[in-house]
Amino acid sequence: MEWRDLPLAECLRGGEVEMLQFAVDRVRRQFAWKTGGLSAEQLRREYPPSTMTLAGLVKHMAFVEAGFTARAAGQPVGPPWDVRGWVENDNWGWESARIDDPQELYALWYRSAERSRATWAELAADGGLDVEIDEGDPDWVTSRRRILIDLLEEYLKHTGHADVLREAVDGLRGNDPE
């Protein structure tokens, strides 16, 4: 898969759900474009003093897709995140991405994005974004809307990181492919 394979709904008109889904779809495509088609060495390259890598960003965003979507659906996060201790060790994904095969890393992210997109479409049809998510803390009740906006925010932040790192790797610049 590559960025061209990701769905992008035309959304010139629509309600809140459609516009937010369009925004997330668009930034997914930008992220995929900025991180795609690179060798293992390029994905793993660091630019000190930062230790952030494009590989780490790809794996982190795969987890973000899975984790945020599971929260919104009121479900546990599934494999590989549930068996590897990601939640207890936030560095695990960033560190383990340095040895992951690029094709497996890309496949992990694309699968996470595809599942997340499908789940969000189901959630929108089943109660919409106003559904409250109670995570057991009486001081912290959130909604699907807040989680979807948090997902968009994570993508925007990390697509900016990918933008800088990718330009350093091979000079690729711009906001949108083509």
Secondary structure, 3 states (H helix, E strand, C coil): CCHHHCCCCCCCCCCHHHHHHHHHHHHHHHHHHHHCCCCHHHHHCCCCCCCCCHHHHHHHHHHHHHHHHHHHHCCCCCCCCCCCCCCCCCHHHHHHCCCCCHHHHHHHHHHHHHHHHHHHHHHHHCCHHHCEEEEEECCEEEEHHHHHHHHHHHHHHHHHHHHHHHHHHHCCCCCCCC
